[in-house]
Amino acid sequence: MAEAASGSTSTVQVALTNTQPNSVQSHPDAPRIDVGTSIRPRRPSSHFLEGPRIEYLKVCVPLYYAALNGDWATAKRILNEHPQALNAAISYKHETALHIAARANQVHLVKLLVNTMKEDIDLTLQDLEGNTSFSLAVAAGASQVIEILMHKNPELATTRVVKK
């Protein structure tokens, strides 16, 4: 059973029982887990970083430069051929194309990437330093990028950035 705690976090009591496999039941003696402090960072897929080097060179390097320079034609071609690259880490810092475009204040490309995403949760992916595309846009002072991201997911301003 979940119960409200003071502040903006909630407390959940969980106990595992052996009566039913894979069952989770509330128990009064169970340890408390503060959800506010147990958030894990959402990382992009590392498929290209861990896969064959040639695939990384053919997909990630040109996508990185396309995001950095706002080159939608190149980004679109790559994403059409490799749709999984949209939410994949394409740099050693585990940045996505959206991270790079947001940091570089590539307004048009950010808008097109955001419109390509199926879920607004994709905006909460964090690089190895815990940065989201939103936090990078804020740090860069990219006000139009911030507006685009906030329009897609208004909760971004209150999403906790979890450092590694």
N, C-alpha and C positions, 0 to 999 in steps of 0.2 A: 504494500500500500504506500502511496506517495503522500507526503504531508508537506505543507508549505513551511518554509523557513523564513526568518526575517531577512530583509534585503532582497536582492534580485536572483538569488540562487534557491534551489529547492533541495530537500533532503529526501533520499529514497532509502528504504530499508529492504535488503534482499538477503534471502537465505536459500541455499540449495538443499534439497532433500533427496534421499535415495529412493523414495517410494515410487517415483515415476521418472524414467529416464528423460533427460533434457527438460525437466520441469523447474520452474523458478517460482517460489512462493514467498510471500511476506512472512516475516517472523519477528516478534518483538525483541529478541535477543541478537538479531543480526547486526553486524557493524554498519554504521552509517557511511554513506558515500555522498560527499558534497559534489553535486554535478558541476557546480561552478568552478571547481578546482580540478576536475578530472577530464576536462576537455582535451581531446587529442587533435593535433593539427591534421587537416585534410590535405594530403599530398597528391600531386598529379601522378599519373601513370609513369613509371620509369621504363616502359617497354623499349623505347628507342635508345635509352642510355645503357641498358643492359643487353640489348640485342647485338646483332652483327654491326660492326663499325661502318661498313659500307652503307647500311640502311640509315644510320645516323647521319652520315655525310650527305646522302642523297635527299633526306627529308628534313632533318633538324637544322642543319646549317643554312640552307636557303630560306627556310621558314623563319629562322631567327633574323636574318637580314631583311626579309620582307616585312616582319613586324617592326623592326627598328626603323625602317625607312618608309613605312606606310604603303607598301607595295601590295595592294589588294589583288591584282591580277596573279602575281606569283603565289601569294598565300592561298587564294581560291583554288588554283590549279593543284597545289600540294594537298590541300584539305579535301578536294574532290577525289584524289587518288588514295589518300591516307586519312580518312575521317577521324581515326583514333588520335591523330596528331593534335586535334583541337584542344584536348585536355591532357596532353602528354607533356612531360618535362622535356624541354628541348635545349637546355643549357646545363652546365655542371652545377649551377645553383638550384636546379630543378624548377626553373621558371617556365611558364607556358608562353605561347605566343601573345596571349592577352596581358600577362605580366610585362612583357617587353614593350608591347605597343602602348600600354598605359604609362609606363615609366618614361617612354620617349614622347609622350603627348601626341600620339598619332590618332587624332580624334576620329577621322573617317574610318580608319581600320578598326579601331576599338568598337565603333558602332556596328560595323559589319560583322565582326567576330561575335559580339554580344547577341546580335540578331540570329546568328547561326547556331548558338547554343540552345539545347533543348530544355535545360533546366537552369534556373537562376542559382542553384546551389554550386554550379561550376564556378561562380564568381568568388567562392570562398576558398578555393584551392590555395595552398600556401607553399612558398618556395622553402628552401632549406633554412633560411633565416626567419621564417615565420611570416613573411610578407604576403599579403593578398594583392591582387591587381589594384584594388581600391586603396590600400595603404600606400602602395607605390605611387599612385596618381596623386594622393594627398601630399606625399613627400615632395613630389615634383611640382606641386602647385598647378596641376593640370585641371583647371576648373571645369572645362567642358567634358573631359573624360569622367570626372567625378559625377557630373550630372547624368551622363549616360548610364554609368554603373548603378547609381542610386535609383534611376528610373526603372531599371530591370529588377533590382532587389533593394527596396527601401531600408531593409534591416542591416545593410552593410556598415552603416555608421556605428551601429551598436554591437557588431560582431567582434568578439574578442580575438585578438591576434595572439596566437600561442607561439612563443619562441621555442626553439629546440632545446 
